[in-house]
Amino acid sequence: MAGNQRRSSAARSSLVLGALSDEEAVSTYDRHLARAEACLDLVEAADQRSVRYKKYAIELFGHLLQVRDALLRLAPGERDSLTAAFGSSEEGCERAAKLLVLLTGGSEADEEPEGGVLRLQRASGDSNALLATSDRLDVTEGALRAYRSIAGVMDTPSLSEAIARARRRRQRTQHFALGLAQKLHTRATVARRTLTERDAEAAAAAAAAAHAPQEEEPRAREAGEESPVALLLKRLDSADAEDCDRFFGRFMERYDSDGDGVLTGLESQRLIEEVASYVCTEYEAKFSRYNMQVESQRTMITEWVRGVLDVDGDGRITRDEIANIKKAVDDID
């Protein structure tokens, strides 16, 4: 039954994308490719036994399916219309190169993948069974075939240069993601060993403050203090279920400028960026406490927050989805 549901979902995706214009198909490709890249970073960095690993793996293939179908929508076109839709020579090569690096680490079709989704799927062991189901292998192979049809109309030297650049970018983000995972893994142990009596007193004071009566709406009283949004997120981080529901309503009121009950366009983008900024700040504060330097990697964190809030990837954040803000702030603890 699950397999039938996945096939019907894929069929619906293909039908919807078939109705898109070239410009809309490219926009879909760009949006879901960026999210797939962020998910792959998180999959590679996560403990393969964790719920988080499973979550990001499922999200990865949801975005990859959209990427594949967007390419299939474009691929049947004539050479001139295809290159016009995919962008200038340089822009089109960059788009294609990012996908190849995501799928194979940059390896060509007849080579063993040196990285990317395909290498993870082909790795032996039960831990990769989630990635290597037949339907997910089909998605990856389908995306690779679609890539080849697109790459066939690209300028070969320009594409090779773009692949080299994409590989270097991928190595940098991998280094950050893996380093971040290692720091998160050791953070609890470090905290236990370095927590001083002063830290304990500060923690107790913070806990007491969290349960003290609060103003109805947090305000930044002086220039340089935290923004109202950051204060609201901090309050949400320690709120109980009843208070959380009230805070979710406040977020909707704050960002829903047209009052239609759904965040779209600039409304959703503002929320995503401000939540991502808060998450980045919290990560940096936690690591600096233990003399750990954290390189700012806002793109990856922003895409992760986008995936948490916009669950179905339709560019709209509903009242139900906005409740996922709680997950975003909880996951940094």
C-alpha positions in Angstrom: 0.0 0.0 0.0 2.8 2.4 0.9 4.4 1.7 -2.5 1.1 2.5 -4.3 0.9 5.7 -2.3 4.4 6.7 -3.3 3.7 5.9 -7.0 0.5 7.9 -6.9 2.4 10.8 -5.3 5.0 10.7 -8.0 2.3 10.6 -10.6 0.6 13.7 -9.1 4.0 15.4 -9.1 4.6 14.7 -12.7 1.1 15.8 -13.7 1.5 19.1 -11.9 4.9 19.8 -13.3 3.7 18.9 -16.8 1.4 21.9 -16.6 4.2 24.3 -15.7 5.9 26.8 -18.0 9.6 26.5 -18.6 10.3 29.3 -16.3 8.2 27.7 -13.5 9.9 24.4 -14.0 13.4 26.0 -13.7 12.2 27.8 -10.5 11.0 24.5 -9.1 14.3 22.9 -10.0 16.3 25.6 -8.3 14.2 25.7 -5.1 14.2 21.9 -4.6 17.8 21.4 -5.6 18.9 23.8 -2.9 16.8 22.0 -0.3 18.1 18.6 -1.5 21.7 19.8 -1.1 20.9 20.9 2.5 19.2 17.6 3.3 22.2 15.6 2.0 24.5 17.6 4.2 22.3 16.8 7.2 21.9 13.1 6.2 25.7 12.7 5.9 26.2 14.4 9.3 23.5 12.6 11.2 23.8 9.4 13.2 22.4 6.7 11.0 20.4 5.2 13.9 18.7 8.4 14.7 15.2 9.6 13.9 16.8 12.8 12.5 18.7 10.7 9.9 15.4 9.1 8.7 13.6 12.4 8.6 16.2 14.1 6.4 16.6 11.0 4.2 12.8 11.1 3.5 12.9 14.9 2.9 15.9 14.5 0.6 14.1 12.2 -1.8 11.0 14.3 -1.7 13.0 17.2 -3.0 15.0 15.0 -5.4 11.7 13.8 -6.9 10.7 17.4 -7.6 14.1 18.1 -9.2 13.8 15.0 -11.4 10.3 15.9 -12.6 11.2 19.5 -13.3 14.1 18.3 -15.5 11.8 15.8 -17.3 9.5 18.7 -18.0 12.3 20.6 -19.7 14.3 17.8 -21.3 11.9 17.1 -24.3 12.3 20.6 -25.5 14.4 21.7 -28.5 18.0 22.6 -27.9 17.4 26.4 -28.3 14.4 26.5 -26.1 16.0 24.2 -23.5 19.2 26.4 -23.2 17.0 29.5 -23.1 15.0 28.1 -20.2 18.0 26.8 -18.3 19.8 30.1 -18.5 22.9 31.4 -20.2 25.8 29.1 -20.9 27.5 29.8 -17.5 24.2 29.8 -15.5 22.9 26.6 -17.2 26.2 24.8 -16.6 26.2 25.9 -12.9 22.7 24.5 -12.5 23.6 21.2 -14.1 26.9 20.9 -12.2 25.2 21.3 -8.8 22.9 18.3 -9.7 25.7 16.0 -10.8 27.7 16.8 -7.6 24.5 16.1 -5.5 23.9 12.8 -7.3 27.5 11.4 -7.8 29.9 13.8 -6.2 30.8 15.0 -9.7 31.7 11.6 -11.2 30.6 11.1 -14.8 28.0 8.5 -15.8 30.4 5.6 -16.5 32.4 6.0 -13.3 31.9 4.8 -9.8 30.3 7.7 -7.8 32.8 9.4 -5.6 30.2 11.0 -3.4 26.6 12.2 -3.4 23.3 10.4 -3.1 24.2 7.5 -5.4 27.3 6.6 -3.4 25.3 6.5 -0.2 22.7 4.3 -1.8 25.3 1.8 -3.1 27.1 1.5 0.2 26.7 -1.8 1.8 25.1 -2.3 5.2 21.7 -2.2 6.8 22.1 1.5 7.8 21.6 2.5 4.1 18.5 0.3 3.5 16.3 3.4 3.9 18.1 5.2 1.1 18.4 2.2 -1.2 14.7 1.1 -1.6 13.8 0.5 -5.2 11.6 3.5 -5.6 14.4 5.8 -4.2 17.0 4.2 -6.5 14.6 4.9 -9.4 14.4 8.6 -8.4 18.2 8.9 -8.3 18.7 7.1 -11.6 15.9 9.1 -13.2 17.4 12.3 -12.1 20.8 11.2 -13.4 19.3 10.3 -16.8 17.5 13.7 -16.9 20.8 15.4 -16.1 22.5 13.7 -19.0 19.8 14.9 -21.4 20.4 18.4 -20.1 24.2 18.2 -20.1 24.1 17.0 -23.7 23.2 20.5 -24.9 25.7 22.3 -22.6 29.1 23.6 -23.7 31.5 20.8 -22.5 34.5 22.9 -21.3 32.1 25.3 -19.4 30.3 22.4 -17.8 33.6 20.8 -16.7 34.7 24.0 -15.0 31.3 24.4 -13.3 31.5 20.8 -12.0 35.0 21.5 -10.5 33.6 24.7 -8.8 30.5 22.7 -7.5 32.8 20.0 -6.1 34.8 22.6 -4.1 31.6 24.2 -2.8 30.3 20.8 -1.7 33.5 19.9 0.1 33.3 23.2 2.1 29.7 22.5 3.1 30.5 18.9 4.0 33.4 20.0 6.1 31.1 22.4 8.0 28.2 19.9 8.4 30.4 17.1 9.6 32.3 19.4 12.0 29.0 20.7 13.4 27.7 17.2 13.9 30.9 16.2 15.8 30.6 19.3 18.0 27.0 18.6 18.7 27.8 15.0 19.5 30.5 15.9 22.1 28.8 19.0 23.5 26.9 17.2 26.3 30.1 15.5 27.5 32.0 18.8 27.3 29.2 20.6 29.2 29.3 18.0 32.0 33.0 18.4 32.4 33.2 22.2 32.3 30.0 23.3 34.1 31.1 25.4 37.1 29.3 26.4 40.2 28.7 29.8 38.6 27.3 28.2 35.5 24.9 26.2 37.7 23.7 29.3 39.5 23.2 31.1 36.2 21.2 28.1 34.8 19.1 28.1 38.0 18.4 31.8 37.6 17.5 31.4 34.0 15.1 28.5 34.8 13.4 30.7 37.5 13.1 33.6 35.0 11.5 31.3 32.4 8.7 30.5 34.9 8.3 34.0 36.2 5.3 36.1 35.1 6.0 37.6 31.7 4.7 40.6 29.8 2.1 39.8 27.3 4.3 40.9 24.4 8.2 40.9 24.6 9.8 44.2 23.7 13.3 45.3 23.0 13.5 48.3 25.4 16.8 49.8 24.2 18.8 50.0 21.1 21.1 47.0 20.8 18.8 44.6 22.8 17.4 41.5 21.2 14.6 41.9 18.7 11.0 41.2 19.6 11.1 38.1 17.4 14.2 36.7 19.1 12.6 37.3 22.5 9.4 35.6 21.3 11.4 32.6 20.1 13.3 32.4 23.4 9.9 32.4 25.2 8.6 29.7 22.9 11.7 27.6 23.6 10.6 27.1 27.3 6.8 27.3 26.8 4.3 24.6 27.7 1.8 23.2 25.1 -0.9 25.8 26.0 1.4 28.7 25.8 2.9 27.4 22.5 -0.4 27.5 20.8 -0.8 31.2 21.9 2.7 32.0 20.6 1.9 30.3 17.2 -1.0 32.7 16.9 1.2 35.6 17.6 3.7 34.6 14.9 0.9 34.3 12.4 -0.4 37.8 13.3 3.1 39.3 13.1 3.9 37.9 9.6 0.5 37.5 8.0 0.3 41.0 6.5 -2.7 40.4 4.3 -4.7 38.6 6.9 -5.5 35.5 4.8 -4.3 33.0 7.4 -1.4 31.7 5.2 2.1 33.0 4.9 3.3 33.3 1.3 6.0 35.2 -0.6 7.8 37.8 1.4 5.7 36.9 4.5 7.0 33.3 4.7 10.5 34.4 3.6 10.7 36.9 6.5 9.7 34.3 9.0 12.1 31.7 7.7 15.0 34.2 7.7 14.3 35.4 11.2 14.0 31.9 12.7 17.2 30.9 10.9 19.0 33.9 12.2 17.9 33.0 15.8 19.0 29.4 15.2 22.5 30.5 14.0 22.9 32.9 16.9 22.0 30.2 19.4 24.4 27.7 17.8 27.2 30.2 17.9 26.5 31.2 21.6 26.5 27.5 22.7 29.8 26.7 21.0 31.6 29.8 22.0 30.9 29.0 25.7 33.2 26.0 25.3 35.7 27.8 23.1 34.4 26.2 20.0 34.5 28.4 16.9 31.5 28.0 14.6 31.7 29.2 11.0 28.5 30.9 10.0 26.7 28.6 7.5 23.4 30.5 7.1 22.5 28.9 3.8 22.4 25.4 5.1 20.6 26.4 8.3 18.1 28.6 6.4 17.3 25.7 4.0 16.9 23.4 7.0 14.5 25.9 8.7 12.6 26.2 5.4 12.1 22.5 5.2 10.9 22.4 8.9 8.4 25.2 8.4 7.3 24.6 4.8 6.7 20.9 5.1 5.2 20.2 1.7 7.5 22.6 -0.1 4.7 24.6 -1.7 6.0 28.0 -0.7 3.1 28.5 1.8 3.2 28.3 5.6 -0.2 27.4 7.1 -1.3 27.8 10.7 -0.6 24.1 11.2 2.9 24.3 9.7 3.8 27.4 11.7 3.7 25.2 14.8 6.9 23.6 13.5 8.8 26.7 14.8 8.8 24.8 18.1 10.8 22.0 16.5 13.3 24.5 15.0 14.1 26.0 18.3 14.0 22.7 20.2 16.5 21.1 17.9 19.3 23.5 18.9 19.1 22.5 22.5 
